[in-house]
């Protein structure tokens, strides 16, 4: 499956939105979950193929010629128009997907697989908590749209600074806290620790950098007493790790996290 770039927009200094369309997205479907994700496939420099390509055929190539895979959340899927929107966090020339998004132009092709997904806000919850960094903003934005009207929802989001903030809306009663990244690696945790939780059962979504989400998990389960079934936690990425390195160690990491609380 592949998409053709139709539109590119610089949302913030670190966030680039790419809208894909075209016949290559035929059969794509998303909507049940608010954290739908796709696996993007990037041919490495010098690869003897280009997008679109035969996935089975390229798996027979030497490892260094196979596509580099990166995981991104679906920001929007317009089934009627056949348009897929993805938001990319860009850190200069670092990485694979970010530089591609920054350089993307209408007509460029992008291979992908999916979608997967597992979370959607519980419509029966008394209130909602959503916490994360830039990588979680697409899923948070989609989740906010599913919160029932008037239901309290607290969002705590970490970005580099005021220039990294984006517009977020919800039918629910939205309480938004921006955390500006600084020298404190636990700034996101500190902000959640300061929150006065509303009464009733929470539906909590905590996704983003692995070390930060682990600390938040310990706090919410161990100190706040949030029941496990009411908490969705995922480390999308881990500081100093490439996605390949993170994915290869994620199972062991998650096993250790389960032993925390």
C-alpha positions, 0 to 999 in steps of 0.5 A, spaced: 500 500 500 502 507 498 500 514 498 501 520 494 503 526 497 497 531 496 499 537 501 505 538 506 504 543 512 509 546 517 504 546 523 510 548 528 518 548 528 518 541 530 511 538 527 510 537 519 503 535 517 503 530 510 496 529 507 496 522 502 491 520 497 491 516 491 489 509 488 494 506 492 490 507 499 485 503 496 482 498 501 485 502 507 480 503 513 481 506 520 476 509 525 475 504 530 481 506 535 483 513 536 491 511 536 491 507 529 498 507 527 501 505 520 508 502 519 511 507 514 516 503 509 522 507 506 527 504 501 534 506 503 539 510 499 541 506 493 536 501 493 534 497 487 527 499 487 522 505 489 515 506 491 510 502 489 514 496 490 513 488 491 513 487 499 514 480 498 520 481 493 524 486 497 524 481 503 528 477 499 534 482 498 540 483 503 538 486 509 541 493 508 537 494 502 530 492 505 525 498 507 527 502 513 520 501 517 518 507 522 511 507 526 506 513 525 499 515 528 494 516 524 492 523 525 486 523 520 483 518 515 477 521 510 474 515 507 470 519 503 476 522 500 481 517 501 486 522 504 490 519 510 493 525 514 500 524 518 504 528 523 511 528 523 516 530 529 522 533 525 529 534 529 533 537 523 536 531 519 536 526 525 532 520 523 529 517 517 521 519 517 522 526 519 527 528 514 523 525 509 517 529 511 520 536 511 523 535 504 516 532 501 513 535 496 506 533 492 507 527 488 512 524 492 510 516 494 510 513 501 509 506 502 505 503 508 502 498 512 496 497 517 493 500 520 493 497 527 491 500 534 488 498 540 485 505 544 479 509 544 476 513 550 471 510 554 464 513 553 462 511 560 468 514 564 467 520 569 473 523 566 479 523 562 486 524 562 491 524 556 498 525 557 504 525 552 509 529 548 509 531 541 509 524 538 502 523 542 499 529 540 496 526 534 492 520 538 490 525 543 487 530 538 483 524 535 481 522 542 479 528 544 474 528 539 471 522 542 470 525 549 462 526 550 460 533 551 461 536 557 465 530 560 472 533 564 478 531 560 485 533 562 490 534 557 498 534 559 502 535 553 510 536 553 513 540 547 519 544 546 516 551 548 510 555 546 512 555 539 510 547 539 503 548 542 498 546 537 490 548 537 486 542 541 479 541 541 474 537 544 466 536 546 468 535 553 470 540 558 477 541 556 483 542 561 489 543 557 496 544 560 502 545 556 509 543 559 515 546 556 521 542 555 527 544 559 533 541 564 528 537 568 527 530 565 521 529 569 517 535 568 511 531 565 511 527 571 511 533 575 505 536 572 501 530 572 503 530 580 500 537 581 493 535 578 487 535 582 483 529 579 476 530 579 471 525 582 469 518 579 472 513 574 478 516 569 480 513 562 487 515 562 491 515 556 499 516 557 503 515 551 510 518 548 517 517 550 518 510 554 522 513 560 517 518 561 511 514 560 514 508 565 514 514 571 507 516 569 505 509 570 508 508 576 505 514 579 498 513 576 497 506 578 502 506 585 500 513 588 493 515 584 490 508 585 488 508 577 485 501 576 490 497 570 484 496 566 483 504 566 490 506 564 493 505 557 500 506 557 505 505 551 512 508 550 512 510 542 520 511 542 526 511 547 531 517 548 537 515 544 534 509 541 533 508 533 526 505 532 530 499 530 533 499 537 527 500 541 523 495 537 528 490 538 528 491 546 521 493 547 519 486 549 524 486 555 523 493 557 515 492 557 516 486 561 520 490 566 515 495 566 510 490 568 514 489 575 514 496 577 507 496 580 
